[in-house]
Amino acid sequence: MQKSIYSLPALRQLLAASNKRYLEFLSAIEDPRAGRDRLDKLSQPVELEGRRYSGFNLFDPDDEKLLCSIVRGEFNISGLQNKTLRRHAPELNSGQMSRALKRLRTHGLIKKIGHTYKYYVTAFGKEVVTTALKLRELVIIPQLALLPAQ
């Protein structure tokens, strides 16, 4: 019988350490599914009570202006309303802004405060808007600036 250079307890320690390193490696890999699900929640149309609400396009100037408006600091303090939001989008009338607010609500970006006309931006809304702006300003625009002029 050939004698092993490793004893059973030493071999167990080596295998446990190897497994631990492998599990740490796997846990460090980011799972993009959660991000994809959030992007789909934002960009895909939503149907509610037989009515369809279109998704948000992060590259559309109108959608960008609306999304940037809802995350203004002043709305963190007292919430936002149709009339206060229209100050930042004067081209929209009250009815158009009401539809925009409903669209924001159905996509989970804002939440209505019960028995009032006020809304607060949800955590999901803040994450989505800040990520979209960061992506646009720090990645897309600099990359497009590097392209040769035509």
N, C-alpha and C positions, 0 to 999 in steps of 0.2 A: 504494500500500500504506500502510495506516495504522500509525503507530508506537505500540506499546503503552507504557503508562506504567510497566509492570513488565518488568524483564529476566527471562529464564528462571531464573537462579539465585535472584533475589529472590522470584519466584513459587514456586519450589520451597521456599524457607524458610518462606514464609507458609503453604503447604499442609501442610508438615511440622509446623509449630507448631499449626495447626488440628487436624490428626489427633492430635497428642499430647494436646491439651486434651480432645478427644472421648474418647480412650481412658482418660484419667484419670477423666473423668466416669463412664464405664461401669464402671470398676473400683471406684468408690466406691459403686455401687449394690449393696446386699446381696442375695444370692440366698437367698430363704427356703426353698428346697427342702431344704437340709441340716437346717434346724430342723424342717421337717415330717417328714422321714424319722426324725429322732430321737424326735419326739413319737409317731409311729406305732410305732416300735420299743418304746416304753414302754407305750403305751396299748392296742395291739392284742394279741389272744390269740396265743400261740405254741404250736405243736404240736411235741412232741419225743417220739420213740419211741411214737407212737400215743396219747400223753396230751396233753391240752390244758391250758395254763396261762393263766389270765386276765390281761389287762393291768392296769395300775395306773391308778386314778382319782385325780387330784391333789386332788380335792375331797372324797374319801371320808375321814372321820376315821380309820378303821382303817389305810388305806393311808398316810395322812399320818404317822400315829404310827410306823409301821414304817419309812418312808423317813427320817424325822427321827432315828430311833434308830440307823440304820446309819451316819450321818455324824457321830456324836458323836466328839469329839476323842480320847477314850480308846481308841477302836477303831483310830485311825491308828497308834498305837504298837505294839500287839501283835495286831492283828486282832480279829475277833469270832467268837464261837462261839454255838451254840444256847443254852447255859446262861447266857452273859454277856448275850446279847440278851434273854433272858426276864426278866432283872432290870428291864428297861425296858418290858416288856409282860407283866406277871404274869398277865394274864387268859388268856394262851395257854399250853397245855401243851406238852410236848416234841414231840409228834407234829405239832401245829399249827405250831409254830415250824420244824420240819424242812420242812414243805410250803411255808412262807413263804420259807425260805432257797432251796429249789429254784426257786421262782417268781422270786426275785431273781436267781438264777444264770441261768435260761433267758432272762431279759430283758437280761442283760449288765450288771447293776448291781453285782454282786459276783463275785469270782473265788476259787475254792477253792485253797488252798495244798496241793500234792501231799503225800500220805501223812500228813495231819494233819486235825483237825476245825476248822481255822481258815479264815476267809475275810477277804479285803480288799476294800474298796470300789474299784471301777474308776474311772478318770478320767471315763468316761461317767456312772457313777453319781453321782459328786460334782457334775458339771456339771448333771445333770438335777435333782437334789434342791435344789441351791442356787438354780437358776433358778426352779424351781417355788415355793420359799419366797419368793423375792424378788418374783415375780409376785403371789403371794397377799397378802403383807404391804404391798407398795408400790403396787400398782395396784388389785387387786380389792376389798380391804377398804376403802380410802379412797373408792373410787367408790361402793360400796354405802352408806357412811356419808353420802354427799351426797344420796342419794335421800330424798324426803319420806316421813315416817312414815305408815303406813296403819293 
